Amino acid sequence: MQIQLKLFATLRALTPDNADSYPIAPGTTVGDIVAHLEIPVKEAKLIFINGIRKPLDTPLVDGDRLGIFPPVGGG
C-alpha cells in the first residue's frame, strides 16, 4: 500500500524522498506516520486526508493523500 505524503511550512524539511509514493502497512494511522518521521505530536497541528480534516488516530488506506501542517500564526 502507498500514500502521497505532503508536509508543509516548517515540517517540509522532514519530507522523505519517497513522499509521492510513501509505503505503508495495512492499519497504519496518521499518528504512526508522525511518529515514524519523528515529528513532535504538538507540531502536527492540522491533518488532512484527501482534503478532509482528520485526527491523528485515523487509519490510512491505499492511495490516500495525507497533508500535515504545523501550527500557524498570523499577524
C-alpha angles and dihedrals in degrees: 000000000000138000134190110245124200124180119192139209113340091004093059092090089064094058110126120230091246095052093125091061103019111178119232135176122236110277095026112151131204087252090057090055092047090051093045091052089046093237111159107244091234088058093056093074103150122036122188125184113189088343096307122111111245138172126254093257093062113122117231126225133201112291097018119148109223122194123184122192128188121225109291129209134193140192 
